[in-house]
Amino acid sequence: MNLLKRNILNLQGPAPLKINIMIEKKNQFRKVNSQLNNLYKEIGILSKKSPNDAVNKFKLKFINQSLKDANELLGNEYKPYLDFEIFNEDEIPTTSDVVMILNLYLSALNRFKSDRSK
């Protein structure tokens, strides 16, 4: 029996839990990274046309959900700003505001990934 197979069979206690958590984090990272990249592209197009236009509430709902997921993944160590969670729906942001924040989050996700690849 090769070493890898033996190590997998000998996993007991918290080790399988740790592996499951790592897989969940990886899946969560892929989801959040993909969502934020796509939102960045779409809102970036709008921002180039009209940077001071407000983002509608429909889009803002999805942007905020992706930011919540990113905050959960990144934690305080990697969040771009500790005092920023999501956009206030009563103070609708402009497209350029959203692009700026999404860009900061994408950079934070890259750092997060880079630090875990070492």
N, CA, C and O of each residue as an XYZ file, in Angstrom:
472
protein
N       0.865     -1.173      0.000
C       0.000      0.000      0.000
C       0.911      1.235      0.000
O       1.840      1.341      0.800
N       0.621      2.158     -0.910
C       1.488      3.340     -0.966
C       1.216      4.268      0.218
O       0.201      4.153      0.905
N       2.138      5.175      0.428
C       2.095      6.063      1.596
C       0.846      6.932      1.613
O       0.230      7.105      2.665
N       0.465      7.479      0.467
C      -0.718      8.348      0.407
C      -1.965      7.567      0.800
O      -2.773      8.041      1.598
N      -2.120      6.370      0.238
C      -3.295      5.567      0.539
C      -3.335      5.212      2.028
O      -4.398      5.266      2.645
N      -2.198      4.854      2.603
C      -2.115      4.526      4.011
C      -2.489      5.725      4.873
O      -3.211      5.577      5.859
N      -2.001      6.917      4.508
C      -2.322      8.124      5.275
C      -3.802      8.448      5.205
O      -4.390      8.890      6.192
N      -4.407      8.234      4.051
C      -5.843      8.505      3.922
C      -6.633      7.534      4.772
O      -7.582      7.933      5.446
N      -6.259      6.272      4.751
C      -6.968      5.275      5.546
C      -6.786      5.488      7.044
O      -7.665      5.134      7.829
N      -5.662      6.059      7.447
C      -5.374      6.264      8.864
C      -5.953      7.559      9.421
O      -5.782      7.847     10.605
N      -6.631      8.341      8.592
C      -7.207      9.587      9.093
C      -8.270      9.276     10.133
O      -9.210      8.523      9.879
N      -8.107      9.860     11.286
C      -9.070      9.666     12.353
C      -9.252     10.985     13.084
O      -8.406     11.874     12.986
N     -10.321     11.113     13.798
C     -10.540     12.305     14.610
C     -10.765     13.540     13.764
O     -11.492     13.495     12.771
N     -10.140     14.652     14.153
C     -10.430     15.933     13.505
C      -9.823     16.091     12.119
O     -10.171     17.046     11.425
N      -8.938     15.209     11.681
C      -8.301     15.376     10.369
C      -9.305     15.401      9.223
O      -9.220     16.291      8.376
N     -10.275     14.444      9.153
C     -11.245     14.529      8.058
C     -12.059     15.817      8.103
O     -12.397     16.373      7.058
N     -12.369     16.287      9.282
C     -13.097     17.543      9.435
C     -12.282     18.695      8.867
O     -12.822     19.566      8.184
N     -10.990     18.702      9.147
C     -10.113     19.755      8.644
C     -10.057     19.722      7.119
O     -10.067     20.771      6.476
N     -10.000     18.541      6.547
C      -9.981     18.408      5.086
C     -11.291     18.918      4.500
O     -11.286     19.615      3.486
N     -12.414     18.575      5.131
C     -13.715     19.053      4.649
C     -13.811     20.572      4.712
O     -14.354     21.200      3.803
N     -13.288     21.160      5.776
C     -13.304     22.623      5.914
C     -12.453     23.261      4.827
O     -12.835     24.281      4.253
N     -11.300     22.662      4.543
C     -10.426     23.195      3.499
C     -11.116     23.126      2.137
O     -11.009     24.063      1.346
N     -11.818     22.035      1.855
C     -12.540     21.887      0.588
C     -13.661     22.911      0.507
O     -13.872     23.526     -0.538
N     -14.384     23.095      1.615
C     -15.460     24.087      1.644
C     -14.915     25.491      1.396
O     -15.507     26.259      0.639
N     -13.790     25.833      2.028
C     -13.173     27.158      1.837
C     -12.767     27.341      0.371
O     -12.959     28.415     -0.201
N     -12.213     26.298     -0.226
C     -11.788     26.374     -1.621
C     -12.994     26.595     -2.533
O     -12.945     27.411     -3.454
N     -14.064     25.869     -2.272
C     -15.289     26.040     -3.060
C     -15.898     27.423     -2.849
O     -16.362     28.059     -3.795
N     -15.890     27.877     -1.606
C     -16.416     29.210     -1.297
C     -15.575     30.273     -1.999
O     -16.120     31.235     -2.539
N     -14.257     30.108     -1.995
C     -13.373     31.046     -2.675
C     -13.701     31.106     -4.163
O     -13.836     32.191     -4.730
N     -13.828     29.947     -4.791
C     -14.120     29.910     -6.234
C     -15.428     30.624     -6.558
O     -15.513     31.389     -7.518
N     -16.440     30.363     -5.745
C     -17.754     30.976     -5.963
C     -17.672     32.495     -5.822
O     -18.100     33.232     -6.710
N     -17.124     32.952     -4.711
C     -17.049     34.389     -4.435
C     -16.164     35.093     -5.456
O     -16.518     36.163     -5.951
N     -15.029     34.508     -5.770
C     -14.116     35.110     -6.733
C     -14.790     35.248     -8.103
O     -14.672     36.286     -8.754
N     -15.475     34.226     -8.524
C     -16.182     34.254     -9.806
C     -17.282     35.320     -9.813
O     -17.409     36.089    -10.766
N     -18.067     35.353     -8.746
C     -19.154     36.335     -8.656
C     -18.610     37.764     -8.688
O     -19.105     38.607     -9.437
N     -17.592     38.028     -7.874
C     -17.049     39.388     -7.814
C     -16.388     39.794     -9.127
O     -16.495     40.949     -9.537
N     -15.708     38.863     -9.792
C     -15.122     39.171    -11.098
C     -16.188     39.525    -12.123
O     -16.034     40.483    -12.880
N     -17.263     38.758    -12.150
C     -18.343     39.040    -13.095
C     -19.055     40.350    -12.777
O     -19.387     41.117    -13.681
N     -19.289     40.602    -11.498
C     -19.907     41.877    -11.119
C     -18.996     43.049    -11.482
O     -19.461     44.078    -11.973
N     -17.705     42.885    -11.239
C     -16.732     43.931    -11.569
C     -16.772     44.249    -13.063
O     -16.749     45.418    -13.448
N     -16.831     43.228    -13.898
C     -16.884     43.442    -15.350
C     -18.164     44.168    -15.749
O     -18.132     45.141    -16.503
N     -19.296     43.676    -15.229
C     -20.587     44.263    -15.615
C     -20.746     45.699    -15.125
O     -21.139     46.580    -15.890
N     -20.443     45.930    -13.862
C     -20.582     47.284    -13.323
C     -19.505     48.186    -13.916
O     -19.722     49.388    -14.071
N     -18.349     47.621    -14.247
C     -17.288     48.394    -14.900
C     -17.744     48.958    -16.234
O     -17.414     50.092    -16.579
N     -18.501     48.170    -16.983
C     -19.049     48.642    -18.266
C     -19.990     49.816    -18.026
O     -19.923     50.828    -18.724
N     -20.869     49.675    -17.033
C     -21.795     50.760    -16.696
C     -21.046     51.997    -16.214
O     -21.412     53.125    -16.543
N     -20.005     51.776    -15.440
C     -19.236     52.882    -14.875
C     -18.516     53.677    -15.956
O     -18.393     54.897    -15.847
N     -18.045     53.007    -16.988
C     -17.368     53.717    -18.076
C     -18.335     54.621    -18.823
O     -17.959     55.700    -19.280
N     -19.579     54.180    -18.944
C     -20.597     54.976    -19.644
C     -21.078     56.137    -18.774
O     -21.189     57.274    -19.233
N     -21.359     55.827    -17.523
C     -21.936     56.829    -16.611
C     -21.451     56.580    -15.187
O     -22.154     55.946    -14.400
N     -20.262     57.070    -14.844
C     -19.683     56.773    -13.528
C     -20.484     57.299    -12.341
O     -20.366     56.765    -11.238
N     -21.279     58.316    -12.540
C     -22.025     58.901    -11.420
C     -23.470     58.436    -11.328
O     -24.230     58.917    -10.487
N     -23.854     57.495    -12.197
C     -25.204     56.947    -12.119
C     -25.311     56.001    -10.927
O     -24.345     55.339    -10.548
N     -26.499     55.955    -10.353
C     -26.744     55.068     -9.209
C     -26.936     53.630     -9.688
O     -27.439     53.386    -10.785
N     -26.532     52.699     -8.856
C     -26.769     51.280     -9.119
C     -28.182     50.974     -8.650
O     -28.581     51.395     -7.564
N     -28.942     50.243     -9.459
C     -30.318     49.975     -9.032
C     -30.350     48.941     -7.908
O     -29.391     48.196     -7.706
N     -31.460     48.909     -7.185
C     -31.572     48.054     -5.994
C     -31.488     46.574     -6.333
O     -31.005     45.785     -5.522
N     -31.943     46.188     -7.504
C     -31.869     44.789     -7.916
C     -30.408     44.334     -7.985
O     -30.048     43.298     -7.427
N     -29.583     45.107     -8.664
C     -28.163     44.765     -8.775
C     -27.473     44.873     -7.416
O     -26.634     44.041     -7.073
N     -27.826     45.889     -6.655
C     -27.203     46.111     -5.355
C     -27.429     44.934     -4.403
O     -26.559     44.601     -3.598
N     -28.605     44.307     -4.502
C     -28.900     43.145     -3.661
C     -27.878     42.029     -3.912
O     -27.400     41.410     -2.962
N     -27.545     41.771     -5.158
C     -26.603     40.709     -5.497
C     -25.159     41.109     -5.183
O     -24.355     40.278     -4.760
N     -24.848     42.357     -5.387
C     -23.515     42.865     -5.039
C     -23.294     42.699     -3.536
O     -22.256     42.197     -3.105
N     -24.280     43.124     -2.746
C     -24.168     43.020     -1.287
C     -24.062     41.567     -0.820
O     -23.310     41.273      0.109
N     -24.807     40.657     -1.453
C     -24.718     39.251     -1.054
C     -23.326     38.701     -1.329
O     -22.777     37.961     -0.513
N     -22.756     39.056     -2.463
C     -21.399     38.605     -2.791
C     -20.375     39.215     -1.835
O     -19.410     38.551     -1.457
N     -20.577     40.460     -1.448
C     -19.675     41.094     -0.486
C     -19.784     40.434      0.890
O     -18.773     40.260      1.571
N     -20.992     40.067      1.304
C     -21.171     39.357      2.585
C     -20.403     38.038      2.558
O     -19.704     37.693      3.511
N     -20.542     37.310      1.458
C     -19.836     36.032      1.321
C     -18.323     36.246      1.334
O     -17.587     35.465      1.938
N     -17.863     37.297      0.670
C     -16.427     37.602      0.649
C     -15.936     37.971      2.050
O     -14.859     37.539      2.459
N     -16.710     38.761      2.782
C     -16.332     39.148      4.153
C     -16.197     37.921      5.044
O     -15.276     37.832      5.855
N     -17.113     36.984      4.890
C     -17.073     35.753      5.686
C     -15.805     34.959      5.370
O     -15.150     34.437      6.273
N     -15.470     34.872      4.108
C     -14.288     34.123      3.687
C     -13.000     34.820      4.109
O     -12.088     34.182      4.633
N     -12.927     36.121      3.881
C     -11.690     36.870      4.120
C     -11.405     37.127      5.595
O     -10.245     37.172      6.005
N     -12.445     37.294      6.386
C     -12.245     37.626      7.790
C     -11.573     38.989      7.926
O     -11.280     39.637      6.921
N     -11.332     39.417      9.130
C     -10.736     40.741      9.361
C      -9.303     40.845      8.861
O      -8.824     41.944      8.581
N      -8.625     39.729      8.748
C      -7.226     39.757      8.308
C      -7.068     40.234      6.861
O      -6.080     40.887      6.526
N      -8.034     39.910      6.012
C      -7.890     40.219      4.587
C      -8.907     41.233      4.050
O      -8.755     41.732      2.935
N      -9.936     41.535      4.833
C     -10.923     42.517      4.351
C     -10.224     43.817      3.990
O      -9.326     44.253      4.711
N     -10.617     44.445      2.888
C      -9.976     45.708      2.492
C     -10.111     46.806      3.542
O      -9.152     47.526      3.819
N     -11.306     46.935      4.127
C     -11.548     47.931      5.171
C     -12.381     47.285      6.270
O     -13.436     46.710      6.003
N     -11.908     47.381      7.491
C     -12.618     46.744      8.596
C     -13.995     47.354      8.845
O     -14.900     46.663      9.312
N     -14.164     48.642      8.538
C     -15.444     49.294      8.812
C     -16.430     49.211      7.644
O     -17.523     49.773      7.721
N     -16.057     48.518      6.562
C     -16.976     48.352      5.432
C     -17.462     46.909      5.387
O     -16.664     45.972      5.374
N     -18.776     46.747      5.364
C     -19.382     45.416      5.236
C     -20.066     45.269      3.886
O     -19.680     44.444      3.058
N     -21.091     46.092      3.685
C     -21.853     46.092      2.438
C     -22.307     47.529      2.168
O     -22.170     48.410      3.016
N     -22.846     47.742      0.975
C     -23.383     49.060      0.640
C     -24.723     49.256      1.329
O     -25.517     48.322      1.437
N     -24.967     50.466      1.792
C     -26.230     50.824      2.408
C     -27.268     50.997      1.300
O     -27.086     51.812      0.395
N     -28.345     50.239      1.373
C     -29.367     50.301      0.333
C     -30.150     51.611      0.351
O     -30.809     51.952     -0.631
N     -30.084     52.345      1.459
C     -30.758     53.638      1.525
C     -29.910     54.755      0.922
O     -30.428     55.804      0.542
N     -28.623     54.522      0.840
C     -27.701     55.485      0.226
C     -27.085     54.813     -0.992
O     -25.925     54.403     -0.971
N     -27.867     54.707     -2.041
C     -27.478     53.962     -3.237
C     -26.129     54.464     -3.761
O     -25.965     55.658     -4.012
N     -25.155     53.545     -3.928
C     -23.841     53.959     -4.436
C     -23.861     54.193     -5.950
O     -24.763     53.734     -6.651
N     -22.865     54.903     -6.429
C     -22.707     55.092     -7.863
C     -21.982     53.877     -8.445
O     -21.406     53.072     -7.714
N     -22.023     53.764     -9.751
C     -21.330     52.651    -10.399
C     -19.823     52.718    -10.132
O     -19.177     51.687     -9.950
N     -19.268     53.931    -10.107
C     -17.824     54.043     -9.861
C     -17.468     53.663     -8.417
O     -16.389     53.124     -8.170
N     -18.371     53.941     -7.459
C     -18.153     53.504     -6.073
C     -18.087     51.976     -6.001
O     -17.213     51.409     -5.346
N     -19.014     51.334     -6.676
C     -19.080     49.874     -6.650
C     -17.838     49.270     -7.313
O     -17.265     48.309     -6.800
N     -17.429     49.826     -8.439
C     -16.242     49.319     -9.128
C     -15.016     49.429     -8.230
O     -14.202     48.507     -8.172
N     -14.883     50.542     -7.539
C     -13.737     50.730     -6.648
C     -13.713     49.659     -5.551
O     -12.675     49.045     -5.305
N     -14.849     49.438     -4.900
C     -14.921     48.462     -3.809
C     -14.702     47.042     -4.345
O     -13.971     46.260     -3.737
N     -15.320     46.710     -5.461
C     -15.132     45.373     -6.026
C     -13.672     45.126     -6.376
O     -13.165     44.022     -6.176
N     -13.002     46.129     -6.889
C     -11.580     46.004     -7.212
C     -10.759     45.740     -5.941
O      -9.851     44.910     -5.955
N     -11.067     46.429     -4.863
C     -10.372     46.203     -3.593
C     -10.599     44.783     -3.076
O      -9.678     44.143     -2.568
N     -11.827     44.302     -3.211
C     -12.131     42.941     -2.765
C     -11.439     41.896     -3.629
O     -10.969     40.882     -3.115
N     -11.373     42.131     -4.923
C     -10.668     41.186     -5.794
C      -9.188     41.129     -5.450
O      -8.587     40.055     -5.481
N      -8.600     42.259     -5.128
C      -7.197     42.289     -4.694
C      -7.020     41.525     -3.385
O      -6.048     40.789     -3.215
N      -7.956     41.701     -2.471
C      -7.895     40.996     -1.184
C      -8.023     39.485     -1.394
O      -7.334     38.706     -0.736
N      -8.891     39.079     -2.299
C      -9.036     37.655     -2.596
C      -7.757     37.087     -3.194
O      -7.376     35.956     -2.891
N      -7.097     37.862     -4.034
C      -5.819     37.411     -4.604
C      -4.764     37.225     -3.518
O      -4.013     36.249     -3.543
N      -4.703     38.162     -2.560
C      -3.758     38.024     -1.438
C      -4.097     36.798     -0.605
O      -3.212     36.033     -0.223
N      -5.385     36.615     -0.327
C      -5.875     35.484      0.435
C      -5.430     34.169     -0.230
O      -4.907     33.276      0.436
N      -5.639     34.067     -1.514
C      -5.247     32.863     -2.264
C      -3.737     32.682     -2.288
O      -3.233     31.576     -2.092
N      -3.031     33.756     -2.524
C      -1.571     33.705     -2.602
C      -0.963     33.228     -1.276
O      -0.043     32.410     -1.267
N      -1.478     33.740     -0.176
C      -0.959     33.358      1.136
C      -1.227     31.882      1.463
O      -0.481     31.271      2.228
N      -2.265     31.324      0.897
C      -2.588     29.926      1.161
C      -1.929     28.980      0.162
O      -1.986     27.761      0.330
N      -1.310     29.527     -0.862
C      -0.632     28.707     -1.870
C       0.806     28.436     -1.514
O       1.461     27.625     -2.169
N       1.317     29.096     -0.487
C       2.726     28.979     -0.128
C       3.021     27.699      0.602
O       4.168     27.450      0.974
